[in-house]
Amino acid sequence: MRNSFITLTLLLVIAIPWVAVAGPGANMNACIHYPVRPIKPLVVEFKRGNWQSMNESGQDSSMNVSEAGLTCTSVGYVEAARFLNPQASRWEIGYTIIDSPKSGSTNTNWKGVLPMANKLELLSASPGTALCLSAHLCNVQYQEWASGTQGPLYIIFQPEKI
């Protein structure tokens, strides 16, 4: 009986701090990549869509695109509800180019595995969408970053691939 009590006490001491810890989070940036300079400057609006089991969901943002390459804007801090969350933590973001038929979106799935890594995966992403660790075009839809850090991460949309 005494051994069971000690074991239960140790499990509670170890488990309670993990449950109270915030989930994986990152400073998020939304980007548009154009391989050539647009004929006229473009206004791009980024809007958050649905989210589930998130502590922080960032904010909407807009930007002008007038050059070839990558143009990014911050969409704020995004954080999953907590590690050990029984529900999936999901966050959606999309873009619209004003006065253009071009638009796209992605859902994201957030996971944290204490004490090693945060994990983020793109789900149902528009063609060409990538998740990068820096403001450079990559071809990745899944990233890991160290627990206790906050990115930054970059979701890069490529309207010319739609």
C-alpha positions as CSV (number, residue, x, y, z in Angstrom):
1,M,0.0,0.0,0.0
2,R,2.8,2.4,1.0
3,N,4.6,1.8,-2.3
4,S,1.4,2.5,-4.3
5,F,1.0,5.8,-2.5
6,I,4.6,6.8,-3.1
7,T,4.3,5.8,-6.8
8,L,1.0,7.8,-7.2
9,T,2.5,10.8,-5.5
10,L,5.6,10.8,-7.7
11,L,3.4,10.5,-10.8
12,L,1.3,13.5,-9.8
13,V,4.4,15.6,-9.0
14,I,5.8,14.8,-12.4
15,A,2.5,15.0,-14.4
16,I,0.9,18.2,-13.0
17,P,3.5,20.7,-14.3
18,W,3.3,19.1,-17.8
19,V,-0.5,19.6,-17.9
20,A,-0.2,23.3,-16.9
21,V,2.5,24.1,-19.5
22,A,1.4,26.1,-22.6
23,G,1.4,24.3,-25.9
24,P,3.7,24.8,-28.8
25,G,3.7,28.4,-30.1
26,A,5.4,30.5,-32.7
27,N,5.6,34.0,-34.1
28,M,4.0,33.4,-37.4
29,N,4.5,35.2,-40.7
30,A,2.4,34.9,-43.9
31,C,4.2,35.4,-47.2
32,I,3.5,35.6,-50.9
33,H,6.1,34.4,-53.4
34,Y,6.0,35.8,-57.0
35,P,8.8,34.6,-59.4
36,V,8.4,37.8,-61.4
37,R,7.6,41.4,-60.6
38,P,3.8,42.0,-60.7
39,I,2.7,44.4,-63.5
40,K,1.1,46.6,-60.8
41,P,1.4,46.5,-57.0
42,L,-0.9,44.0,-55.4
43,V,-2.7,44.3,-52.1
44,V,-2.8,41.0,-50.2
45,E,-5.0,40.4,-47.2
46,F,-4.4,37.5,-44.8
47,K,-7.3,36.4,-42.7
48,R,-7.5,33.8,-39.9
49,G,-10.1,31.1,-40.5
50,N,-11.3,28.6,-38.0
51,W,-9.2,27.6,-35.0
52,Q,-9.7,24.9,-32.4
53,S,-7.9,24.3,-29.1
54,M,-5.6,27.4,-29.4
55,N,-4.5,29.8,-26.6
56,E,-3.5,32.4,-29.1
57,S,-4.6,32.8,-32.7
58,G,-2.6,35.7,-34.1
59,Q,-4.3,38.4,-36.1
60,D,-5.3,39.4,-39.6
61,S,-2.9,41.4,-41.7
62,S,-2.4,42.9,-45.1
63,M,0.6,44.0,-47.2
64,N,1.6,45.3,-50.6
65,V,3.5,43.2,-53.1
66,S,5.5,45.2,-55.7
67,E,8.6,43.1,-56.3
68,A,9.6,39.6,-57.4
69,G,10.5,37.1,-54.7
70,L,9.1,36.8,-51.2
71,T,7.1,39.4,-49.4
72,C,6.0,38.7,-45.8
73,T,4.0,40.2,-43.0
74,S,3.6,39.2,-39.3
75,V,0.3,37.5,-38.4
76,G,1.2,37.5,-34.8
77,Y,1.8,34.9,-32.1
78,V,-0.1,31.6,-32.4
79,E,-0.1,29.0,-29.6
80,A,-1.8,25.6,-29.2
81,A,-3.8,25.0,-26.0
82,R,-1.2,22.9,-24.3
83,F,1.0,19.8,-24.6
84,L,-0.9,16.6,-23.8
85,N,-4.1,18.2,-25.3
86,P,-6.5,15.4,-26.1
87,Q,-8.0,17.4,-29.0
88,A,-6.1,18.4,-32.1
89,S,-5.0,22.0,-32.1
90,R,-5.9,23.5,-35.5
91,W,-5.4,26.9,-37.0
92,E,-6.3,28.1,-40.4
93,I,-5.1,31.1,-42.4
94,G,-5.9,32.2,-45.9
95,Y,-5.1,35.0,-48.3
96,T,-6.9,37.1,-51.0
97,I,-5.3,39.3,-53.5
98,I,-7.6,42.3,-53.9
99,D,-9.1,42.8,-57.4
100,S,-7.8,39.4,-58.4
101,P,-9.3,35.9,-58.5
102,K,-6.2,34.5,-56.7
103,S,-6.7,33.2,-53.2
104,G,-5.6,30.3,-51.1
105,S,-5.5,28.9,-47.6
106,T,-4.1,26.2,-45.3
107,N,-5.1,24.5,-42.1
108,T,-2.3,23.7,-39.6
109,N,-2.0,21.0,-37.0
110,W,0.0,21.9,-33.9
111,K,1.7,19.3,-31.6
112,G,4.2,19.5,-28.8
113,V,6.3,16.7,-27.4
114,L,7.9,17.7,-24.1
115,P,10.7,18.3,-23.6
116,M,12.1,18.0,-27.1
117,A,10.2,19.7,-29.9
118,N,7.2,21.6,-31.2
119,K,5.7,20.3,-34.5
120,L,3.6,22.0,-37.1
121,E,2.1,20.5,-40.2
122,L,0.2,22.0,-43.1
123,L,-3.1,20.3,-43.9
124,S,-5.3,20.9,-47.0
125,A,-2.9,23.6,-48.2
126,S,-3.3,25.4,-51.5
127,P,-0.9,24.2,-54.2
128,G,2.7,25.3,-53.7
129,T,2.1,26.3,-50.0
130,A,5.2,25.8,-47.8
131,L,6.1,26.0,-44.1
132,C,9.6,27.4,-43.7
133,L,11.9,28.3,-40.8
134,S,13.2,31.5,-42.4
135,A,12.0,34.0,-45.0
136,H,13.3,31.9,-47.9
137,L,11.2,29.8,-50.2
138,C,11.4,26.1,-49.2
139,N,9.4,23.0,-50.3
140,V,8.3,21.7,-46.9
141,Q,4.9,21.1,-45.3
142,Y,6.1,20.0,-41.8
143,Q,8.5,21.6,-39.4
144,E,9.9,21.0,-35.9
145,W,11.5,23.6,-33.6
146,A,12.8,23.4,-30.1
147,S,10.4,23.5,-27.2
148,G,10.6,26.7,-25.3
149,T,11.3,28.7,-28.4
150,Q,8.8,30.7,-30.5
151,G,10.0,30.4,-34.1
152,P,9.6,32.4,-36.2
153,L,7.8,30.3,-38.8
154,Y,6.8,31.4,-42.3
155,I,3.8,30.1,-44.3
156,I,4.5,30.8,-47.9
157,F,1.8,30.9,-50.5
158,Q,2.6,30.8,-54.2
159,P,-0.4,32.2,-56.2
160,E,1.2,31.4,-59.6
161,K,0.8,27.6,-58.7
162,I,-3.0,27.8,-58.4
